[in-house]
């Protein structure tokens, strides 16, 4: 890892200019600042001051990193707002504040995180949208920066994490549909390489096999987590052969567009195709027929994230015990009318 002296020598500028650029001082022009930040990322530099602040918990700020954009968070999605509220409820009890770090959809997430750490304005971090292989985890562990992940990853270095129960969702949804007479069951999963997509597809395959059925690869759809993605999925199904008789949607916003897409093609949700969604949301409460889905205590999840993170930080671990129980967050079935028994139609 290069020192600040080595970074200054590499750029042929003064150590003071490098320091001011890394710390976001206004007396450095933007072109120089970008040169310094780019070189710091490429050479693996993290200021000692930032590292000390992160380890000692001296800023009073916890950063929550998430990617943003309509293709990722959807239009009017309330998932993260509910989690943020739970996190801040705990942090405020300890004089800490939550700052949301928005990484644009077209940005490199690892580069964004390195730049954030280099600026050193957070005591610890919460990362979300974990990928199957996630370099952010390796980066934070190597630098001994306190963090927790909202989501699992195959990059598992012993870091704390919480994740939603995608296995339980797949198992419950498939068992319910099979019991109600559905046999050609399709699934809609994440459109990117987040680990939740892998978990959900594998769990759905296992659940169908346990019920004497197989998951046809043609019935696995990768859909953007928003209304538009659901509408496009419905249109695709209607234009293709071998239409499924039931659909399990891993994103609740997708169901809104899916309903509309089916109806525009002359197919009535529930009556002509069974549908189960993942999470109850403000949008799903106002579609008809009422969506069979699952309730998740997102405020409680946020509190658990914050409590567990603080319990790993030197300044707080003596006072805070991590929440007990599994790190897979529970879900509760809400019976709707979108998956009626087939024989009753």
Number of C-alpha atoms within 10 A of each C-alpha: 10 15 15 20 14 14 22 20 13 13 14 10 14 13 16 12 18 24 19 15 22 23 17 12 12 10 10 15 11 12 8 15 22 13 13 23 19 14 16 24 17 12 15 14 19 23 18 13 12 22 19 14 18 26 18 16 22 15 16 17 19 28 20 22 22 21 19 16 13 15 17 19 19 21 14 11 18 14 16 15 13 16 21 21 18 21 26 20 19 19 20 11 9 12 9 17 19 21 16 14 19 14 18 14 15 9 11 11 18 16 16 18 20 20 18 17 22 22 19 22 20 25 25 27 26 22 20 20 20 23 21 19 16 20 14 19 22 15 14 19 14 9 13 12 22 25 26 24 23 22 21 26 21 11 16 14 11 8 16 18 22 20 20 19 17 24 19 19 27 26 19 15 27 31 16 15 24 18 13 16 16 22 18 18 25 22 27 25 21 21 15 16 14 19 19 25 20 17 19 23 22 15 19 28 21 19 23 20 13 13 14 10 16 16 19 12 10 11 17 18 18 15 24 24 27 24 25 22 25 27 22 19 22 22 18 15 17 18 10 8 8 11 16 18 18 25 25 24 27 26 24 27 29 27 31 23 20 25 23 22 26 23 15 14 13 11 16 17 23 25 17 17 20 26 30 28 24 25 24 20 18 13 14 20 12 11 14 14 18 17 29 23 27 22 14 20 14 21 20 17 24 24 21 23 28 27 20 22 24 26 18 20 20 13 14 15 15 11 9 15 13 15 14 8 7 9 19 16 18 17 18 14 16 13 13 18 17 24 27 20 18 17 8 7 8
